Amino acid sequence: MTEVEIKRISTKYESFRLKDKTREKYLLQSILENGVVEPLSCVTREKDYILLDGFKRLRCCHKLKIFYVPVTTIGKDEAESILHIIRLSNEKTLTILEQARFVDELKKRFGLGVSAIAKRLEVSKAWVSVRLGILGEMSDYMKQEIFSGRFPIRSYMYTLRQFTRVNKIPKQTVDRFVEAVSGKGFSQRNIEKLAYGYFRGNEQMKKQIENGNLEWTLKQMNGESGYSYTQEPDLSREESDFIRDLELWQKYMARVLGKLSLIRGGSKMFEKTARLLLDGIKESIEVFRKELRHYDSGEHS
């Protein structure tokens, strides 16, 4: 370990690591009180250093105007050092997307094939292919929003990625959704609700999300909008009752759409019962569609 002036440290791989403002905030306070306890991991290159692990610590040092930091040298060869970082990684040190960025770099910049990477890392070729595949599914915009910390990685991995793969939704459409919700501080659960509203809801809900009316959309999906069209004047009691029925139908349809994913993850009895009820609903919807067609064509008296 050695003390190194921070201006000699290259941050060329900073975009390969996920940012987390919350963790960085606590780390800033820790460094303020105790200094940099854990050294930064670098590749040496002549008189300079290339940082691979410790970007949060380095950013904190910049903010606190700390000009010298402890550094551990991994090696002098970039590719070997990247392999070393991946080999020692786990979920706490490198996420699957961070591993994917480094694996992609080994393949594209250093010319290592899937078999060579797998052999050097002592993992299966499938392990390498999965990571390259995940990265290949993402647009540049998606990578930018996730690695900047503006869009939660878990929301991508467990919600958006499923839409992209299973429903074959174009990357541009997914990007429009991410642009609408990114950086707003929504919980993973609310992002999941908004995703179901956007990709499986009606056109009105999709437009509301694209226009930034996210709180309105969540209230609609939760049945908390507060306003009812039954409050409109000049409605008879019979008309008001019918409008209320339509509102309730819209409300519960939105709620069901937001929870459809539960069917695959529930118990066998839950799945069996839910699918039985859904079959009945589908039949009712078909009848309803036929009646609407008659109504729209003027055949309904």
C-alpha positions in Angstrom: 0.0 0.0 0.0 1.2 3.5 -0.8 0.0 7.1 -0.6 -0.9 8.6 -4.0 -1.9 12.1 -5.0 -5.5 11.9 -6.3 -4.7 13.9 -9.5 -2.5 11.0 -10.6 -5.4 8.5 -10.5 -7.3 7.8 -13.7 -11.1 7.3 -13.5 -11.5 5.9 -17.0 -13.6 3.0 -15.6 -15.9 5.2 -13.5 -18.9 4.7 -15.8 -18.5 0.9 -15.3 -19.5 1.2 -11.6 -23.0 2.0 -10.3 -23.5 5.2 -8.4 -25.5 5.2 -5.1 -26.0 8.6 -3.6 -27.3 7.2 -0.3 -24.3 5.0 0.3 -22.0 7.8 -0.8 -23.5 10.2 1.7 -22.8 7.8 4.6 -19.3 7.1 3.2 -18.6 10.9 3.1 -19.4 11.2 6.8 -17.3 8.2 7.6 -14.3 9.5 5.7 -14.8 12.9 7.3 -14.5 11.3 10.8 -12.1 8.5 10.2 -10.3 9.2 6.9 -9.9 6.6 4.1 -9.7 3.3 5.9 -9.9 0.9 2.9 -7.3 1.6 0.2 -8.3 2.1 -3.4 -7.5 -0.7 -5.9 -5.5 0.4 -8.9 -3.6 -0.8 -11.9 -0.1 0.9 -12.2 0.9 2.4 -15.5 4.3 4.1 -15.4 3.9 6.9 -12.8 0.1 6.9 -13.0 -2.7 4.7 -11.6 -5.9 3.4 -13.2 -8.7 3.0 -10.6 -10.8 -0.1 -10.7 -12.4 -0.1 -7.2 -12.9 2.8 -4.9 -14.7 5.4 -7.0 -17.1 6.4 -4.2 -14.1 6.9 -1.9 -12.3 9.0 -4.5 -15.4 11.2 -5.1 -15.7 11.8 -1.4 -12.1 12.7 -1.2 -12.6 15.3 -3.9 -15.5 16.8 -2.0 -13.5 16.9 1.3 -10.4 18.3 -0.5 -8.3 15.3 0.6 -5.4 15.2 -1.9 -3.6 12.0 -1.0 -5.3 8.6 -0.6 -4.0 5.0 0.2 -3.7 2.8 -2.9 -3.2 -0.9 -3.3 -1.7 -2.0 -6.6 -3.4 -5.0 -8.3 -0.9 -5.3 -11.1 0.6 -3.6 -14.1 -1.6 -5.3 -16.8 -5.1 -3.9 -17.3 -6.7 -7.0 -18.5 -5.2 -9.2 -15.8 -6.3 -6.7 -13.2 -9.8 -6.6 -14.5 -9.9 -10.4 -14.4 -8.6 -10.2 -10.8 -11.4 -7.8 -9.7 -14.1 -9.9 -11.3 -12.7 -13.1 -9.9 -12.8 -11.8 -6.3 -16.2 -10.1 -6.7 -19.5 -11.0 -5.1 -22.9 -9.3 -4.9 -21.6 -6.7 -2.5 -18.5 -5.7 -4.4 -19.7 -6.0 -8.1 -23.3 -6.3 -9.3 -24.1 -8.5 -12.2 -24.2 -5.4 -14.5 -20.9 -4.2 -13.3 -19.4 -7.6 -14.0 -21.1 -7.4 -17.4 -19.4 -4.1 -18.2 -16.0 -5.5 -17.3 -16.6 -8.7 -19.2 -17.7 -6.7 -22.3 -14.5 -4.7 -22.0 -12.3 -7.8 -21.9 -14.1 -9.1 -25.0 -14.2 -5.9 -27.1 -11.0 -4.0 -26.1 -8.7 -6.8 -25.1 -9.9 -9.3 -27.6 -10.6 -12.2 -25.2 -13.3 -14.7 -26.4 -16.0 -16.2 -24.2 -14.0 -19.4 -23.7 -10.9 -17.5 -22.8 -12.7 -15.3 -20.3 -14.5 -18.2 -18.7 -11.2 -20.1 -18.4 -9.3 -17.2 -16.8 -12.2 -16.5 -14.4 -12.7 -20.2 -13.6 -16.4 -19.9 -14.5 -18.6 -21.6 -17.1 -19.0 -20.1 -20.6 -22.7 -19.7 -19.8 -21.8 -17.4 -16.9 -19.9 -15.2 -19.3 -22.6 -15.4 -22.0 -25.4 -14.4 -19.6 -23.5 -11.2 -18.7 -22.8 -10.3 -22.2 -26.4 -11.0 -23.1 -27.8 -8.7 -20.4 -25.6 -5.9 -21.6 -26.6 -6.5 -25.2 -30.3 -6.2 -24.3 -29.8 -2.7 -22.9 -29.8 0.6 -24.9 -27.1 3.2 -24.3 -29.7 5.4 -22.6 -30.7 2.6 -20.2 -27.1 1.9 -19.3 -26.6 5.6 -18.6 -29.6 5.9 -16.3 -28.8 2.8 -14.4 -25.1 3.4 -13.9 -25.7 7.0 -12.9 -28.0 5.8 -10.1 -31.1 7.6 -11.5 -32.9 4.3 -12.3 -32.8 1.4 -9.8 -30.9 -1.7 -11.0 -33.4 -4.0 -9.3 -36.3 -2.3 -11.2 -34.6 -3.0 -14.4 -33.5 -6.6 -13.6 -36.8 -7.8 -12.1 -39.4 -5.6 -14.0 -38.3 -3.9 -17.2 -36.1 -6.8 -18.4 -39.0 -9.1 -18.2 -41.1 -6.9 -20.4 -38.3 -6.6 -22.9 -37.6 -10.3 -23.1 -41.0 -11.9 -22.7 -43.2 -9.3 -24.6 -40.5 -8.3 -27.1 -41.1 -4.6 -26.5 -38.7 -2.3 -28.5 -35.9 -0.7 -26.6 -37.2 2.8 -27.7 -40.5 2.1 -25.9 -38.7 1.0 -22.8 -36.5 4.0 -22.9 -39.5 6.4 -23.1 -40.8 4.8 -19.9 -37.5 5.1 -18.2 -37.2 8.7 -19.2 -40.6 9.4 -17.6 -39.8 7.8 -14.2 -36.0 8.0 -13.9 -34.6 10.2 -11.1 -38.0 10.8 -9.5 -37.2 8.8 -6.3 -39.9 6.2 -6.7 -39.7 3.0 -4.8 -39.2 -0.3 -6.7 -42.8 -1.2 -6.0 -44.2 2.0 -7.5 -41.9 1.7 -10.5 -43.3 -1.8 -11.0 -46.9 -0.5 -10.8 -46.1 2.3 -13.3 -44.5 -0.2 -15.6 -47.6 -2.4 -15.6 -49.8 0.7 -16.2 -47.5 1.8 -19.1 -47.0 -1.5 -20.9 -50.3 -3.3 -20.1 -52.7 -0.4 -19.3 -54.8 1.6 -21.7 -53.6 4.4 -24.0 -54.7 7.1 -21.6 -52.6 5.7 -18.8 -49.6 5.4 -21.1 -49.9 9.1 -22.2 -50.3 10.3 -18.6 -47.0 8.5 -17.6 -45.2 9.9 -20.7 -46.5 13.4 -19.7 -45.1 13.1 -16.2 -48.4 12.7 -14.4 -47.0 9.8 -12.3 -48.7 10.5 -9.0 -52.1 10.7 -10.8 -51.4 7.4 -12.4 -50.5 5.7 -9.1 -53.6 7.1 -7.5 -55.7 5.7 -10.4 -54.1 2.3 -10.0 -54.6 2.4 -6.2 -58.1 3.7 -6.5 -57.3 6.9 -4.7 -58.0 9.5 -7.3 -60.7 11.1 -5.2 -62.7 12.5 -8.1 -65.8 10.8 -9.5 -67.7 11.6 -12.7 -70.9 10.9 -10.7 -70.3 14.4 -9.3 -71.2 15.9 -12.7 -74.5 17.9 -12.6 -77.6 17.0 -14.6 -77.1 13.2 -14.2 -80.2 11.2 -13.3 -79.9 8.7 -10.5 -79.9 5.8 -13.0 -77.2 7.5 -15.1 -75.1 8.3 -12.0 -75.3 4.7 -10.9 -74.2 3.5 -14.3 -71.2 5.9 -14.3 -70.3 4.7 -10.8 -70.3 1.1 -12.1 -68.0 2.0 -15.0 -65.6 3.8 -12.6 -65.5 0.8 -10.3 -64.8 -1.4 -13.3 -61.9 0.8 -14.5 -60.5 1.0 -11.0 -60.4 -2.7 -10.4 -59.2 -3.5 -13.9 -56.2 -1.2 -13.3 -55.5 -2.9 -9.9 -55.7 -6.3 -11.5 -53.3 -5.3 -14.3 -50.9 -4.1 -11.7 -50.9 -7.5 -9.9 -50.9 -10.0 -12.8 -47.3 -10.8 -12.2 -48.3 -12.4 -8.8 -50.0 -15.3 -10.6 -46.6 -16.8 -11.7 -45.1 -16.5 -8.3 -48.0 -17.6 -6.1 -48.9 -21.0 -4.7 -50.5 -23.7 -6.9 -53.9 -23.2 -5.3 -53.7 -19.4 -5.8 -52.7 -19.8 -9.4 -55.4 -22.4 -10.1 -58.1 -20.2 -8.5 -56.9 -17.0 -10.2 -56.7 -18.5 -13.6 -60.3 -20.0 -13.2 -61.6 -16.5 -12.4 -59.6 -14.9 -15.2 -61.1 -17.4 -17.7 -64.6 -16.2 -16.6 -63.5 -12.6 -16.9 -62.2 -13.1 -20.5 -65.5 -14.6 -21.5 -67.3 -11.6 -20.0 -65.0 -9.2 -21.8 -65.7 -10.9 -25.2 -69.5 -10.4 -24.6 -68.8 -6.8 -23.5 -66.8 -6.1 -26.7 -69.6 -7.4 -28.9 -72.1 -5.2 -27.1 -69.8 -2.2 -27.6 -69.5 -2.9 -31.3 -73.3 -2.9 -31.6 -73.4 0.3 -29.6 -70.7 2.1 -31.7 -72.4 1.0 -34.9 -75.7 2.4 -33.8 -77.4 -1.1 -33.7 -77.9 -0.8 -29.9 -81.2 0.9 -29.1 
